[in-house]
Amino acid sequence: MNAIEVNNLTKIYRLYNSPKDRLREMISVTGRKYHHEFYALKDVSFSIEKGQTVGIIGKNGSGKSTLLKVICGVLQPSGGSVKVNGRISSLLELGAGFNPEFTGRENVYMNGALMGFSREAMESRFPEIEAFADIGEYIDQPTKSYSSGMLVRLAFAAAINVDPDILIVDEALAVGDMFFQTKCTLKIKKIISKGVTLLFVSHNPDTILSLCKTGIWLKQGEIIQIGDAKDVSSGYFKQFHAEQNINLQKQQSGIEESLNYETASIMGKDHLSFMDGGDVFIRRVASRSGNDPGWIRNVIVIDSNGNPTNGVEFKDDFLVRIYLEAKKDMDNYCIGFRICDNLAIPIAHSNNIIEKLNLPDLKEGDRYIYEFGVKNIFSPGNYSVMVSFEKIVIPNLRHIIVDNIEGGEFFEIKKPIDLTNWFYSKVFASNGLKVYDAGDIG
Amino acid sequence: MLDILYLRKFINFIRMLVQSSYMIRSMVIRDIRSRYMGSYLGFFWSVIHPLSQLLLYYFLFSVIMRMRLGTEYGETSFAIWLIAGLLPWMFFTEVVSRSPSAVLEQSSVIKKMVFPSELLPFVHLTAAMVNHFIGLLIISGFILVLGYGISFKIVYLILYLFAIGVFALGISWILSSLNVFLRDIGQVISVVIHICFFITPITYPSHMIPAKINGFLRFNPMLHAVDGYRMALLGKADIDITGLTLLLIVAIITFVIGGLTFQKLKPAFADVL
């Protein structure tokens, strides 16, 4: 039997320009409509078998939360139907369904009552909930005094400890700290193994992949793809990158310039030209500063096969390639870059002074390509490249910024496909190792 | 056929009351407690508040205006007579005046959970009833102490209390659900309650109403509720069967209309809140 069956589900929101319009429409004799309709969900159909784990991905406003709310029964569908078999426990948004004036304890009992549990049944469950939430004496304080982390702790503990048949979680867990997130993930995995159906929304595709076998990709209220979670999330990312490129092209259209490409054959790299990905700097950049007498035209990341990429394999060395154009004659300049982590904190940098590389003087209109080889010592994750083009006054002390681009390029270090082959092991006899007491050191 | 349909809805409502009894109980306790939490005199405010009103009206109508109570209540103290009429009114208005905010103030829950919001006015009703019973106990004590005696007519109180409760619940359903869409209702209702207080014979005996408008004001169900309470508590007058019937009919019709209105509007709550 299917746990959840959704047939041709449509949810329309009536949007009014002002509350007055709502009233006007209510009392309108002529039947004139004052609203315009917004389709939050458009003809959505799918079914979820008992015990299936389903992750829903999509951009903000794609209808994910609306879908969950309709399945939970909080919202009424405008068309189509939803059939649910089994008891749903849901965690919609932060501290779902908590009354801010009530204490944590009261809210837990109240939630239990809404789920159909008697006071006695909740009393036997309460110690477990309290222990899982682990918020100490705050349990007897009104929930309005809770931090968002505490709220989600208690809400999750309450939602998961009531023996649901179907657990619905709406990206609420992201608020908790790392330890709690891990705890929740393990707990969810545990109850999944008992055959509970999971419906999960998260912005983090890693979380979805770790918890869900099936993926649903929603876009503007419609299902774009449904199937294996891996396929759906990679499809989603492809689309994401494609959309980014469209944005980039839109930005580029402002710069109409006939480019007369020339081969910058210096340092033996004559196969490189401004043609390969090195067009006018078209990427959306976080911040850009500096002007005359030159500019950075582009920066790209090249993988070990020589192809421009945004996804570098783990441990696979790569290149940062910087395209430069001089607007005036210039000598004594410096090209550098930084690699920053996803919080924009610089973690590695280099420039031609550090690399002891002399650069040719620039003539007006010269275009050069600079390539830095990067030893891939980076852990999996997302990184950005900051590039700078500077005029040297005193080397490494005073530079005048000619062009400086933060977030010039973004790339990801992929997770290793094989997690096991990075180790070696050795065995020593215990007398072969010197054991230090704490007192021996320092 | 239609009545059978409504009857089924009514039975479902009663079933839900029973199922959610624990939740209602904790919400009522919470409601009463929250009203007095943080105050020094706590629960005594529920006595002090009506008492101050009583003293004010007593001063105004008995001391200054020297109101005559007429033949039936000629011997009765004005204060006791006044409070006997004030109690049902305060019970009724407590429920009605809070009703516009009943659904709104629970919006955080309604938006995120499948919540039986039709119970919210019932929670207010129950909380008000607790206050009301305390008031009744106190007035009964006074009646006994002052030697008026309590007659068998006190049994009629149950009927009147039931009628007022059903009436208040019906109005509460209408106002609480409409106020989600039309927030003006909360403002309008306090004005209306104020007007109704003076067109209902609470601070003056109903026989003082001029004959010209008497026929019209007789349709005010609360007039019969107030008179009925005085009759039942003080035991002097006879039961007004016509009045009680009118009160019950209006109450039940309001209850049905209220229930249907709420049910019709409830699915859209989560969309609008």
Interface residues (C-beta under 8 A of the other chain):
Chain A: Y13 R14 P19 R22 L23 M26 K69 C72 G73 V74 L75 Q76 S90 L92 E93 A96 G97 F98 N99 P100 E101 F102 E106 Y109 M110 N111 A113 L114 G116 S118 R119
Chain B: Q19 S20 Y22 M23 S26 M27 R30 S34 Q106 S108 V109 I110 K111 K112 M113 V114 F115 F181 L182 R183 P267 A268 A270 D271
